Amino acid sequence: MIDEDEVDQAAPPGRQRKIIHVDMDAFYASVEQRDNPDLRGKPVAVGGSQERGVVAAASYEARKFGVRSAMPSVTAKRQCPDLIFVKPRFEVYKAVSQQIREIFAEHTPIIEPLSLDEAYLDVTENLQSVPLARDVALAIRSKIKEVTGLNASAGISYNKFLAKLASDYRKPNGQYVIAPEMGPAFVEALPVSKFHGIGPATSAKMNSLGLHTGLDMRNQSLEFMQANFGKAGGYYYWISRGVDNREVRADRIRKSVGAENTFAADLTDFDAMVVELERLIDKVWKYCEGVGNRGRTVTLKVKFNDFEIITRSRSVSLAVSSRSDLGRLSVALLQNEIPVPKPVRLLGLSLSALQHSDDAEPQLVLPM
Ligand SMILES: [Mg+2]
């Protein structure tokens, strides 16, 4: 996850660190296959099979048919007629997630979970004093297998950005090290759309500026990157050089993204409030797109002219995956409060239960 307050950290100098990104393989689908032998070796999609359903996770057997997470179930079924749909069991996934975090904690207290099935670990100084981070990763993966019966992949590198890239490189059930001298070359060949933290909108803008790969980005000045991409431009500038000094933050509190606005004059009219709400929806969505995060819980905050505050939330089982979905959910929450009992002084909107949108991206194939 790349937060706005973090982009400043993506600059040298920094001490050499050892960071592992651990990522469970096809997590939800693997848990289902573990718990139900009938599903093993078969194409499985976790998610709703109904007309408006979406795939939350796909087994590797299903991925061979092109089934991907966030794909409409109807499309998935068309691509893979034998696809078996299984209802998600989030309580089970959470329990497994807790087990793997306990395994991480045997090696380091510096654990930054990104979602139920992936985390960054800083093992520079690890609790068992294992000299090589690759051996720590091996130990963690084998313990995960022993305790949960599930496969995990790991990326090992000297910063978060490269560790995350590396964990995709030998998936499933593999690990890969990007040593300091390999970092810049690794990033050079990477298409900008594959950069973690660069969403579709930013990627399209980069392409329109002639930036297609890490090398294209590296050929630009810091000023150029900042002029075109604001604060994030500095982050891109450094990661295109294989440099990322963001800390692994054990105490990460960013679990949501929100925006709010106090009006010049109090509002009572639904249409006028929708106009204001649309601005907040744009803001929240732009952030999500920019950093590649998706959330499952939409919360509307309403402050009245007497300063009373109410909040109304709606959680969906799959991450909100488009601006129009976020808009629809947000406006519906507001509509439920109409007519408002008192004039409205402020509206706020947040999206929480964040996760990464690239959780189930196809394996990266990079020239070495
Ligand atoms: Mg995963």
Residues whose N, C-alpha, C, O or C-beta is under 5 A from the ligand:
A	BS01	MG	D23 M24 D25 A26 F27 D117 D359
